[in-house]
Structure formats: structure tokens, C-alpha cells
Amino acid sequence: MTEPPRPQLAATAAQTTPENPWPLRQLSVKLGEYVARMSPIWVEGQMVQLNRRPGSGLAFMTLRDTEVDMSFSVPIRENILKAMTVDLVPGARVVIHAKPTFWNKRGSLQLEADEIRPVGLGELLARLEHLKRVLAAEGLFDERRKQPLPFLPRTVGLICGRESAAERDVVVNARRRWPAVEFAIREVAVQGDKAVREVSAALRELDADPGVDVIIISRGGGSLEDLLPFSDEQLVRLVSAASTPIVSAIGHEVDTPLIDLVADVRASTPTDAAKRVVPDIQAEIEQLEMHTTRLRGAIRGRLEREQSGLDAMRSRPVLERPESILAGRTDEIRSRIALARTLIGSRLDRAFDQVTHLRSQVQALSPLATLERGYAVVQTPAGQVVRDPQEAPVDSPLSIRVAGGRFGAVRTAHDPYAPSL
């Protein structure tokens, strides 16, 4: 059975019926044709996102209406962005010249921009973003140059608005945490034309005071225009050059003026600043008690370990009966003494024999031994030994030395000695 032929699609939207509707693709084509006939237009909105695609030459910007939750994707060429005198930042309000286009397959409408201009707050944000990059390049936001806060400041310098809630938040919360804390308060204009001048003067005064250990610059929340003084380049550089640690507590957590980036510590709120500059006395007492308990436990454990080691050492046999050490050494000492005596006796015996031998040698070689064998030594009265008869003239006195002693004699002309044959 063959199907009946389908009716021809309606030429216009008004000609569609329940029996002859348009498929979605037809509606998409018709919308694309209608949008394509539109002229380029100027549109104002807030840029909330900018995605660059390196190498493609295109960037995609999300443009949102400032009053209702509505946004469009806006493709734009990179050369248009580069030609701008200021860089775009999220939140910037812009006016674009764009041609509406409709993507049939996705059924989405977008704006192809060929010109973009920052206006109003957006231009201001762009200038702040440019200043932010310049200061960052100079190293003013570098974490290494930021000073640590003192644990317990003697005096806290506070720069705030006149009779402001920020002042009360800081003072009340700080004194609740540490009742003895002292404040040097400078009430100044925190918005408007006078704000930068008065805040700067107060900062210089407190920074020059040697009794002030930390300075809080505080104000409540507000619009971007209200917080502009705290992004002033002169004030930002003054905060960077301060010798006293600076805590910035400007606006609420979502607000980020440039002073927040250059300060040594950024507090999300004035109350947070109070918590950062002084310790909580109750928490410190609890910490002290906890550490005291831990210290006592550690000391007790150490003493118990040492006592246990001492008891174990004292329980050893050598310490229970110290004489046992000597008992084992007595026999060894006696044995060594006997050995020493034997060695010394043997050495003395050898030495005695050597002395006896040497005595015999000396006696054998001694002139007295020669005299003992019957020889004599003849000397003149001057003590000269007579070796030749010519040395003793006839009738001269002589001294004769024999083994038994000395006696005198006179030289005669004839020798009376007549040996027997």
C-alpha cells in the first residue's frame, strides 16, 4: 500500500497549519534568511568572558545584558582587539558594531563584531587593569617583598571612615580577641576627591610612628566608583614603600582594589582584619595549656624511660655484686705477677752473668793483673814512666810500683840481676 504524497511545505510562517507544520530545519533556515537581511547594528552590553584561540585569528566574547539574564556569543577578530587602546577585562561595559548571524544547525544567534568600544565603567576597569599590569611588572605585588605581621603588636594603626561601621568592626573584634590591644585611629574620607590625600597623609603619619607595629586600612563595601581611591597609583605606591606591615580591608571579599594586591596582608572584611592582627587570647590560653600538658607528658615519659633503663642496668649481676668483677681478675693478676717475677728473675740472672763476665774481662785487661804476674812500673820522681835505661841516669832516685805497693830505689851503674841458667 503506497503512502499518500506529502503536502508541499508552507511558503511562509503564516501559511503553516497543524496538518502542514514546518520541520525545525525549515524554521532554522527561515530564521537564518531573516537574520541575514538585518543591517549591522550597535549593541551595548557587559563583557563577561573573552576566549582567545591562538592561531585562528579569532576570539570569542560573551556579551551579557546589564539588567536581564541574557547573553550572546560574539566572535571578533584578533586584529580588532589588538587595535584597541585599552585591554578588555571581565565586567567591562562595551558598545560593539556587529552583524547578527544565525547558525542553522545549532539554532543559535550570535553577533559578528567588526568594531568594539569600551564605555563608562568598562573603560575605567580597562585603565585599572592596565595599571595593575604595570605595577605587577615592577614587582609591587611580589610575595617576596611582603612583610610578616607581628604576633602581638603594641599598637595597631587604623585608617577608616569617620564613625564608620568598619572602625567598630575592627576595634570591637580585636578587643574581644585581645582586650589589652591599643589603637591609633585616624578617621579620614574613604571616598570622593579627598580620600586619596587624607588616606595617604594618615598612612605617612602612622608609618613614621615607631610605636605602631601594624596598620589597617579599612572601609566597608561599595560600588566600584566608591572604591576607586584605593586603586590610586600614588596610594598604592605609598603602601608598597611603607616600612610598617599593612593590612588591607577594603570592601567585601568580592571587591579587589589594587591596594589589596600590594598590601602585606589582604583581609576579606574589616572583621577579618581584626582577626589577623591580634591573636585570640582564649585560643592562645588553650594552646598554652595543650602544649603544657604535652610537655609534662613528654617529661614524664622521658623520666619513666630513664628510670626503666636505670633499673635494668642496676639489675645486672655485675652491679648487684660489684666484687664479682674483682674475683675474676684476682687470679689473672696473681698469674701476671708470678710471670713478671719469673721474667724479672730470669732477666736479672742473665744480667748478673753478663756482669761477671765483664768483670773477668776487665780484671784480665787491668794493669794490676799484669803487676800480679810479677811485673813492675818504674817511674821518675816526676811520674814519668821509664821505658829505656837511658831515661834514668845513674844514681837518680826511682819509684817502683809492684802489685803490693810502691817502694823507692836508686839507679846503679850495674844491674845486680843474674838469672839462673
KOLTI-200734 format. One line per 5 residues: their letters; for each residue x, y, z of N, C-alpha, C. Coordinates in steps of 0.1 Angstrom, whole numbers. Layout:
// KOLTI-200734
A	X:Y:Z:X:Y:Z:X:Y:Z; ...
This chain:
// KOLTI-200734
MTEPP	8:-12:0:0:0:0:9:12:0; 7:21:-9:16:33:-10:10:44:-2; 20:52:4:17:64:12:12:75:4; 2:83:9:-2:94:2:9:105:1; 9:112:-10:20:122:-11:19:133:-1
RPQLA	31:137:5:31:147:15:28:161:9; 21:169:17:17:182:12:30:191:11; 30:200:2:41:209:0:42:219:12; 54:221:16:57:230:28:51:244:26; 46:249:36:41:263:35:52:273:32
ATAAQ	49:282:23:59:292:19:63:302:30; 53:305:39:56:315:49:51:309:62; 55:315:73:51:310:87:36:311:88; 30:322:82:15:323:84:7:312:77; 13:305:67:6:295:60:8:281:66
TTPEN	15:280:77:16:267:84:3:264:91; 0:251:92:-12:246:99:-8:234:107; -17:229:116:-14:217:123:-12:205:114; -19:205:102:-17:194:93:-5:196:84; 0:208:83:12:211:74:22:220:82
PWPLR	28:215:92:38:223:100:51:223:94; 59:233:98:73:233:94:82:223:102; 91:216:97:101:209:105:110:219:111; 117:216:121:126:225:128:137:230:118; 142:222:109:152:226:100:147:237:91
QLSVK	134:237:87:129:247:79:128:260:86; 123:259:99:123:271:107:137:277:109; 147:268:111:161:273:112:165:280:100; 162:275:88:166:281:75:159:295:74; 146:295:77:139:308:75:144:318:85
LGEYV	147:314:97:153:324:107:166:329:102; 175:320:97:187:324:91:186:334:80; 176:331:71:174:341:60:169:354:65; 161:354:75:155:367:80:167:375:87; 175:368:95:185:375:103:196:380:93
ARMSP	198:372:82:208:376:72:204:390:66; 191:393:65:187:405:58:188:417:68; 191:415:81:192:426:90:205:434:87; 205:446:90:216:455:89:225:454:101; 238:457:100:247:457:112:242:468:121
IWVEG	243:465:134:238:474:145:248:476:156; 246:487:163:254:490:175:246:484:187; 253:476:195:247:470:207:256:473:219; 249:475:231:257:477:243:254:466:252; 265:462:260:263:451:270:276:450:278
QMVQL	277:440:287:288:438:296:295:426:292; 308:427:290:316:416:286:319:407:298; 316:395:298:318:386:310:328:376:307; 332:373:295:342:363:292:348:366:278; 361:363:277:368:365:264:378:353:263
NRRPG	375:345:253:383:333:250:391:335:237; 404:335:238:412:337:226:416:323:221; 417:322:208:421:309:202:433:312:193; 445:309:199:458:312:192:458:305:179; 463:312:169:464:305:156:452:307:147
SGLAF	440:309:152:428:310:144:426:325:140; 432:334:147:429:348:144:416:353:149; 409:345:157:396:348:162:396:347:177; 387:355:183:384:355:198:369:354:199; 365:348:210:350:347:212:347:354:226
MTLRD	338:364:225:335:371:236:320:368:240; 318:367:253:304:365:258:299:379:263; 288:384:256:283:397:259:269:395:266; 268:401:278:256:399:286:248:412:288; 235:412:288:227:423:291:230:428:305
TEVDM	230:441:308:233:446:321:222:445:331; 209:442:326:198:442:335:191:428:336; 191:421:325:184:408:325:194:397:322; 191:385:325:200:373:323:199:369:308; 206:375:300:206:372:286:220:375:280
SFSVP	225:366:272:239:368:267:240:362:253; 249:368:245:252:364:231:267:361:230; 270:351:221:284:349:218:288:359:206; 299:365:208:304:375:198:318:371:193; 319:365:181:332:363:175:338:376:170
IRENI	351:378:173:357:391:169:372:387:165; 377:394:155:390:391:150:400:397:160; 412:390:161:422:394:170:428:408:166; 429:411:153:434:424:149:426:436:154; 413:434:156:404:444:162:407:446:176
LKAMT	409:435:184:413:436:198:426:443:200; 436:439:191:449:445:192:449:460:189; 440:464:181:440:479:177:434:487:189; 428:481:199:422:489:210:433:495:218; 430:507:224:440:514:232:440:508:246
VDLVP	430:501:250:429:495:264:425:481:262; 429:472:271:426:458:271:412:456:278; 405:447:273:392:443:279:394:434:291; 386:437:301:386:428:313:372:424:316; 370:412:322:356:408:326:349:419:334
GARVV	337:421:331:329:432:337:329:445:330; 337:446:319:337:459:312:324:461:304; 319:473:304:308:476:295:313:481:282; 308:476:271:313:479:258:301:482:249; 304:489:238:295:490:227:302:484:214
IHAKP	294:475:208:300:469:196:292:471:184; 299:471:172:292:472:159:293:458:154; 281:452:152:281:438:148:270:435:138; 272:424:131:262:419:121:256:406:128; 243:406:131:236:394:136:237:382:126
TFWNK	240:370:131:240:358:123:234:347:130; 228:338:123:221:327:129:226:314:123; 231:305:133:236:292:129:225:282:128; 222:278:116:211:269:113:212:256:121; 224:249:121:225:236:127:223:236:142
RGSLQ	228:247:148:227:248:163:215:256:167; 209:263:158:198:272:162:201:282:171; 213:288:169:218:299:179:221:312:171; 219:322:179:221:336:173:233:342:179; 242:347:171:254:354:176:256:367:168
LEADE	266:375:173:269:388:167:283:388:162; 285:390:149:299:391:144:303:405:144; 312:408:154:316:422:156:328:426:147; 327:439:142:338:444:135:344:457:141; 338:461:152:343:472:160:338:471:174
IRPVG	347:475:184:343:475:198:349:487:205; 341:492:214:345:504:221:341:502:236; 351:504:245:348:504:259:341:517:263; 332:516:272:325:528:276:322:528:291; 321:540:297:317:541:311:326:533:320
LGELL	320:524:328:327:516:338:337:507:331; 334:502:320:343:493:313:356:500:310; 355:512:305:368:519:302:376:521:315; 369:524:326:376:526:338:382:513:343; 375:502:342:381:489:345:393:486:336
ARLEH	392:489:324:404:487:315:416:495:319; 414:507:323:425:515:328:431:510:341; 422:505:350:427:499:362:435:486:359; 430:478:349:437:466:345:451:469:339; 452:480:332:465:484:326:474:488:337
LKRVL	469:496:347:478:500:358:482:488:367; 473:478:368:476:466:375:488:458:369; 487:458:355:498:451:348:511:458:350; 511:472:349:523:480:351:529:477:365; 521:478:375:526:476:389:531:462:391
AAEGL	524:453:385:528:439:387:542:437:380; 544:443:368:557:442:361:568:448:370; 565:458:378:575:464:386:578:456:399; 570:446:401:572:437:413:565:442:425; 556:451:425:549:456:437:540:446:443
FDERR	536:436:435:527:426:441:534:413:444; 548:413:443:556:401:446:554:397:461; 552:385:463:550:380:476:563:381:484; 575:380:478:587:380:485:590:394:492; 584:404:487:587:417:493:577:421:505
KQPLP	567:412:507:557:414:517:562:411:531; 559:419:541:564:417:555:554:408:563; 559:400:572:550:393:581:545:402:592; 533:398:597:527:406:607:533:402:621; 534:412:630:539:408:643:529:399:650
FLPRT	534:391:659:525:382:666:516:389:676; 521:399:683:513:407:692:518:421:692; 511:429:683:515:443:682:513:452:694; 522:461:697:519:470:708:508:480:705; 508:486:693:497:495:689:494:492:675
VGLIC	481:492:672:476:489:659:471:503:653; 477:507:642:472:519:635:460:515:626; 450:524:627:437:521:620:433:533:612; 432:532:599:428:542:590:414:538:585; 404:546:588:390:543:585:382:555:583
GRESA	369:553:578:360:564:577:355:570:590; 350:582:590:346:588:602:333:581:608; 334:577:620:322:570:627:317:559:618; 326:551:612:322:541:603:320:527:610; 312:519:603:310:505:608:323:497:607
AERDV	331:501:597:344:494:596:352:496:609; 352:508:614:360:511:626:355:503:638; 342:502:639:336:494:650:339:480:649; 338:475:636:341:460:634:356:457:638; 365:465:634:379:463:637:382:463:652
VVNAR	377:475:658:381:477:673:374:467:681; 361:465:679:353:456:688:359:442:687; 361:437:675:365:423:673:380:421:678; 388:431:676:402:430:681:402:429:696; 395:438:702:395:438:717:388:426:723
RRWPA	379:421:716:372:408:720:383:397:720; 392:397:711:402:387:710:413:389:719; 417:402:720:429:406:729:425:419:736; 419:419:748:414:431:754:424:442:756; 437:439:757:447:449:760:452:456:748
VEFAI	447:453:736:453:459:724:450:474:723; 460:482:719:459:496:718:457:500:703; 450:511:700:447:516:687:452:530:685; 457:533:674:460:547:670:451:549:657; 439:556:659:429:556:649:430:570:642
REVAV	429:569:629:429:581:620:416:580:612; 407:589:615:394:589:607:396:599:595; 393:594:583:396:601:571:384:599:561; 384:607:551:375:604:540:379:592:532; 370:582:530:373:570:524:367:569:510
QGDKA	361:580:505:356:580:491:355:595:487; 355:597:474:355:611:469:368:616:466; 369:629:463:381:636:459:391:637:470; 387:638:482:397:639:493:403:626:499; 397:615:494:401:603:500:416:599:499
VREVS	421:600:487:435:597:484:444:605:493; 442:618:493:450:627:500:450:625:515; 438:623:521:437:621:535:442:607:540; 439:597:532:444:583:535:459:583:534; 465:590:524:479:590:523:486:597:534
AALRE	480:608:538:486:616:550:485:608:563; 474:601:565:473:593:577:483:581:577; 485:575:565:494:564:564:508:569:566; 512:580:561:525:585:564:527:588:579; 517:594:585:519:597:599:520:584:608
LDADP	512:574:605:513:562:613:525:554:610; 530:554:597:542:547:593:554:553:600; 554:566:603:565:573:609:565:571:624; 554:566:630:553:564:645:560:551:648; 571:551:656:578:538:659:569:529:669
GVDVI	559:535:675:551:527:684:541:519:677; 538:522:664:528:515:657:534:503:650; 530:491:653:536:479:647:529:473:635; 516:477:633:509:472:621:498:483:618; 495:484:605:485:494:601:474:487:593
IISRG	461:490:597:450:485:590:443:497:582; 442:495:569:434:504:561:421:498:558; 410:504:563:397:497:563:386:506:558; 376:500:551:364:507:548:354:496:544; 341:499:545:331:490:541:329:488:526
GGSLE	320:480:522:318:478:508:312:490:501; 311:489:488:306:500:480:307:496:465; 303:506:457:304:504:442:319:505:438; 321:502:426:335:503:420:339:518:421; 330:527:418:334:541:419:337:545:433
DLLPF	330:540:443:333:543:457:347:538:461; 351:527:456:364:521:460:376:525:451; 373:534:441:384:539:432:396:545:440; 394:553:450:406:558:457:416:548:461; 412:536:464:421:526:469:427:518:458
SDEQL	425:523:446:433:518:434:441:529:428; 442:540:435:450:552:430:465:548:430; 472:551:419:486:547:418:495:553:429; 492:566:433:500:572:443:499:565:456; 486:562:460:484:555:473:490:541:472
VRLVS	488:534:461:493:520:460:508:520:462; 515:530:456:530:530:457:534:534:471; 526:542:478:529:546:492:528:534:501; 517:526:499:516:514:507:528:504:504; 532:503:492:543:494:489:556:499:496
AASTP	558:512:497:570:517:503:570:518:518; 559:515:524:557:516:539:567:506:546; 573:510:557:581:502:565:573:493:575; 561:498:578:552:491:587:543:481:580; 542:469:585:533:460:578:519:465:576
IVSAI	513:464:564:500:469:561:490:458:559; 478:460:565:467:450:562:456:458:555; 452:453:544:441:460:536:428:453:538; 418:461:543:405:455:545:395:464:538; 394:464:525:386:473:517:374:466:511
GHEVD	362:470:514:350:464:508:348:450:514; 342:443:505:338:429:509:348:419:501; 346:407:503:355:397:497:355:398:482; 344:401:476:344:402:461:351:414:455; 353:424:464:360:437:459:375:435:460
TPLID	382:439:450:396:438:450:403:450:444; 403:461:451:411:473:447:426:469:447; 433:478:440:448:475:438:455:475:451; 450:482:461:457:482:474:457:469:480; 447:460:477:447:447:483:459:438:478
LVADV	463:441:465:474:433:459:487:437:464; 489:450:468:502:455:472:504:454:488; 493:453:495:494:452:510:501:439:514; 507:440:526:513:428:531:504:416:533; 491:420:538:481:410:540:468:416:535
RASTP	460:408:528:447:412:524:436:405:533; 428:413:539:417:408:547:404:410:539; 396:400:540:383:400:532:374:410:537; 374:413:550:365:423:556:372:429:568; 367:440:573:373:446:585:373:437:597
TDAAK	363:429:598:363:419:609:374:409:607; 376:405:595:387:395:592:401:402:595; 402:415:593:414:422:596:417:422:611; 407:424:619:409:423:633:414:409:638; 409:399:631:413:385:635:428:383:631
RVVPD	432:390:621:446:387:616:456:395:623; 453:406:629:464:414:635:466:411:650; 457:405:657:459:402:671:455:387:673; 462:380:682:458:366:684:445:366:693; 439:354:694:427:352:702:433:347:716
IQAEI	431:355:726:437:352:739:431:338:744; 419:335:742:413:323:746:420:311:739; 422:313:726:428:302:718:443:301:723; 449:312:726:463:311:730:464:304:743; 455:307:753:455:300:765:453:285:764
EQLEM	443:282:755:441:267:752:453:261:746; 460:268:737:472:263:731:483:261:741; 484:271:750:494:270:761:491:258:770; 479:256:774:475:245:782:478:232:775; 475:231:762:477:219:755:492:216:754
HTTRL	500:226:751:514:224:750:520:221:764; 515:227:774:520:224:788:517:209:791; 505:205:788:501:191:790:510:181:782; 513:185:770:522:177:761:536:177:767; 540:188:772:554:189:777:555:181:790
RGAIR	545:182:798:546:174:810:546:159:807; 537:155:797:537:141:793:550:136:788; 556:145:780:569:142:774:580:140:785; 580:150:794:590:149:805:587:136:814; 575:134:817:571:122:825:576:109:817
GRLER	573:109:804:577:97:796:592:95:796; 599:107:795:614:106:795:619:101:808; 613:106:819:618:101:832:615:87:834; 603:82:830:600:68:831:609:59:823; 613:64:811:622:56:803:636:56:809
EQSGL	640:67:814:653:67:821:653:59:833; 643:59:841:642:51:853:642:36:850; 634:33:839:634:19:834:648:14:830; 655:23:823:669:19:819:678:18:831; 676:27:841:685:26:853:682:13:860
DAMRS	669:10:862:665:-2:869:671:-14:862; 670:-14:848:676:-26:841:691:-27:842; 697:-15:843:712:-16:845:716:-20:859; 708:-16:869:711:-20:883:708:-34:885; 699:-40:877:696:-54:879:706:-64:873
RPVLE	716:-59:866:727:-67:861:735:-73:872; 740:-85:871:748:-92:881:760:-84:885; 766:-77:876:779:-70:878:777:-58:887; 764:-53:887:761:-41:895:755:-46:909; 749:-57:909:743:-62:921:755:-67:930
RPESI	765:-74:924:777:-79:932:789:-73:925; 793:-61:928:805:-55:921:818:-63:923; 818:-70:935:831:-78:938:833:-89:928; 822:-93:921:824:-104:911:834:-100:900; 834:-87:897:844:-82:887:858:-85:892
LAGRT	861:-82:905:874:-83:910:878:-98:912; 867:-106:916:870:-120:918:876:-127:905; 871:-123:894:876:-129:882:890:-124:878; 893:-112:883:906:-106:879:917:-110:889; 914:-115:901:924:-117:911:934:-128:906
DEIRS	929:-139:901:938:-150:896:946:-145:884; 940:-136:876:947:-131:865:959:-122:869; 956:-114:879:966:-105:884:978:-113:891; 974:-123:899:984:-132:905:992:-139:895; 986:-144:884:993:-151:874:1003:-141:867
RIALA	998:-129:865:1007:-120:858:1019:-115:867; 1016:-114:880:1027:-111:890:1037:-122:890; 1033:-135:890:1042:-146:890:1050:-146:877; 1043:-143:866:1051:-143:853:1061:-132:853; 1056:-120:859:1066:-109:859:1078:-112:868
RTLIG	1075:-118:879:1087:-122:888:1096:-131:881; 1090:-141:874:1099:-151:867:1107:-144:856; 1100:-135:848:1107:-128:838:1118:-119:843; 1115:-112:854:1125:-103:860:1136:-111:866; 1133:-122:873:1144:-131:878:1153:-136:867
SRLDR	1147:-140:856:1155:-145:845:1163:-134:839; 1157:-122:838:1165:-111:833:1176:-107:842; 1174:-107:855:1185:-104:865:1196:-114:864; 1192:-127:863:1202:-138:862:1211:-136:850; 1205:-133:839:1213:-130:827:1222:-118:828
AFDQV	1216:-108:835:1224:-96:837:1236:-98:846; 1234:-107:857:1244:-110:866:1256:-118:859; 1252:-127:851:1262:-135:843:1270:-125:834; 1263:-116:828:1269:-107:819:1279:-98:827; 1275:-93:839:1284:-85:847:1296:-93:851
THLRS	1294:-105:856:1305:-114:860:1315:-116:849; 1310:-118:837:1318:-120:825:1326:-107:822; 1319:-96:823:1326:-84:820:1336:-80:831; 1333:-84:843:1343:-82:854:1356:-90:851; 1354:-102:847:1365:-111:844:1374:-105:833
QVQAL	1367:-99:823:1374:-93:812:1382:-81:816; 1375:-73:825:1382:-61:830:1394:-64:838; 1392:-74:847:1403:-79:855:1415:-84:847; 1411:-91:836:1422:-97:828:1430:-86:821; 1423:-76:817:1429:-65:810:1434:-54:819
SPLAT	1433:-55:832:1437:-44:841:1452:-44:843; 1459:-33:844:1473:-32:847:1477:-39:860; 1468:-39:870:1470:-46:883:1472:-61:880; 1464:-66:871:1465:-81:868:1479:-83:863; 1484:-74:855:1498:-76:849:1508:-75:861
LERGY	1506:-65:870:1516:-64:881:1515:-77:890; 1503:-83:891:1502:-95:899:1510:-106:893; 1513:-106:880:1521:-116:874:1536:-113:876; 1540:-103:884:1554:-100:888:1560:-88:880; 1552:-82:873:1558:-70:866:1557:-58:875
AVVQT	1565:-48:871:1566:-35:879:1566:-23:870; 1562:-12:875:1562:0:868:1573:9:874; 1583:14:866:1594:22:871:1591:37:867; 1591:46:876:1588:60:873:1598:69:880; 1601:80:873:1610:90:879:1602:98:889
PAGQV	1609:106:897:1602:114:907:1591:123:901; 1592:126:888:1582:135:882:1570:126:877; 1571:113:879:1560:105:875:1561:99:861; 1572:102:854:1574:97:840:1578:83:841; 1571:74:833:1574:60:832:1587:58:825
VRDPQ	1596:50:831:1609:47:825:1607:35:816; 1609:38:803:1608:27:793:1622:23:788; 1632:31:789:1645:29:784:1655:32:795; 1666:24:797:1676:28:808:1682:41:806; 1682:46:794:1688:59:792:1680:70:798
EAPVD	1667:68:801:1658:78:807:1660:79:822; 1668:71:828:1671:72:842:1686:72:844; 1692:84:846:1707:85:848:1711:77:861; 1724:74:861:1730:67:873:1728:75:885; 1725:69:896:1723:75:910:1710:83:910
SPLSI	1702:83:900:1689:90:902:1679:82:909; 1670:89:918:1660:81:925:1649:77:916; 1643:65:919:1633:60:911:1622:55:921; 1609:54:915:1598:49:923:1593:36:916; 1593:25:923:1589:12:918:1575:9:922
RVAGG	1566:6:913:1552:2:916:1551:-13:913; 1547:-21:923:1545:-35:921:1531:-38:926; 1527:-51:925:1513:-54:929:1510:-51:943; 1520:-52:952:1518:-50:966:1519:-36:970; 1524:-27:962:1525:-13:965:1537:-6:959
RFGAV	1543:4:965:1554:12:960:1566:11:969; 1578:13:963:1590:15:972:1600:22:963; 1610:28:970:1620:36:963:1632:28:960; 1640:33:950:1652:27:946:1661:38:939; 1674:34:938:1684:43:932:1690:36:920
RTAHD	1691:43:909:1697:38:897:1712:36:899; 1716:23:897:1731:20:898:1736:18:884; 1750:17:884:1757:16:871:1756:2:866; 1755:-8:876:1754:-22:872:1741:-28:876; 1736:-37:868:1724:-44:871:1727:-56:880
PYAPS	1722:-57:892:1726:-68:900:1719:-81:896; 1709:-81:887:1701:-92:883:1710:-103:876; 1711:-115:881:1718:-125:875:1709:-138:874; 1702:-139:863:1693:-150:862:1700:-163:862; 1694:-173:868:1700:-187:868:1698:-193:855
L	1708:-201:852:1707:-209:839:1699:-221:841
